[in-house]
Amino acid sequence: MKSESKHIPSIFNDVLGPVMRGPSSSHSVAALRIGRICRDLMLETPEKVMVSYDARDALATTHESQGSDMGMKGGLLGFEPDDERLLDPDPHLAEAGIDLSFRVCDTGFDLSNLYLVHLQRGEMKMELVAISTGGGMIEIIRINKVAVSIKGDRRIELWFSETGELLVQDTPPEGAIKRVIFPLLPILSCDPVEVPFSSCREMIQYNLDTNLPIWELAADYESLRGRVNEEEVFDKMRDLYRVMRAAIDTGLRGTRFKDRILGAQSAMYIKKQEEGALAGGEAVHNITLYVSAIMEVKSSMGCIVAAPTAGSCGTFPGAVIGVADSLGLNEEQVVMALLAGSIPGLFIATSSTFSAEIGGCQAECGSGAGMAASAIAWMLGGNVEQCMAASSLALQNSLGMICDPIAARVEAPCLGKNVSSALNAMASANMAIAGYDHLIPLDEVIETMDRVGKSLPHELRCTALGGLAVTPAAKELEKKLKNQNPER
């Protein structure tokens, strides 16, 4: 299958990753990647930068609390998404001599997650329009009023006139200024981009001839998509698994961070579990603890894997590794399970979104549940059809989940939604293995999720303008946090 213009997702670009610090991949990492491209455009560190957020967009109310400003600072400095200096980028910004400002205004664009960036160095001025599309993925859509499409998945050469006009002719005139946009994503795109399937229906048809287990279908897809061998695919997933496992271990040891709503709570759960005061078996306890630990690491600016997003980073790893530990699986088997869970993520990335600003929390925690259900079903011995049935059930159970972050932070009710989504994944996998009828094919559930998400009110899509975010208790907490951190 060949692609002309439609985006063809990659497991390691769109579904799992990046390894990052920060509260939100669609804010923190997206802004960082946009900032990195700004550096490339200016050839050197820009002297003056103004970032504008649209007053009607979710970023207007969340750019400070969810890491867009922080990410932009890191990107302009050339940092990677997991750089420890992101915890305090301002001294580095001052040292680099970058005059950076942010404002909320009417940008004239009606797009979600929009960044309008004005850059200047000496006489060179540029205007860049970019959008965050979820999970840290971005697209530059305009440079100096000329339409472009730059996603960070390939090396791109641009030519400008001496006055800063972006030139579109094949042969640049004498005196033209060259700028190179370097790739940001782990898997690069080459024309044509080819994949063996792009939907659940196509995958099942494809597998009639190959009869592969689902994790091998994932490796087959990514190998063709990225033009890498299957051993490299497995190694990349193993690397991500080890970051996930390290986050769990770090979280269970306890985390400290001043600027957050929720402290380290995993230790309290462990204590009550040891006392026999909690209901549920080993898998239930593992899932709850592991999800909590990962979310606590995220909230303390530690390293996590966006899976598929930072806001939902606990659901998929916590569920998969929690069940794997209860079953006594080894590292190789867990890596296979993570690949098995990536397949529904590919279909969601192809036909819907991971962005809560577009689809509510069903796009984040709901997607994580659908992915985890497929992985758990495989660990329980499920075939491809059972894994897809499990994913369908989990997504059906997530439809309509809103995103209403308290105090505009990615902490609450995010933690509870991650835990409940992970437990939903395990229940859905059990139901599929037991032969429960999922009724609606996965492709149709994903299409429905996309439609439902877009019909959610603006206030319930990560704006912190509705749901629990506007309760009296939440507003009081928001006021308290602002008094503690007046610079926010």
Summary of the structure (lengths in Angstrom):
residues: 488
radius of gyration: 22.0
end to end distance: 48.0
largest distance: 77.6
contacts: 1856
relative contact order: 0.12
helix: 51%
strand: 13%
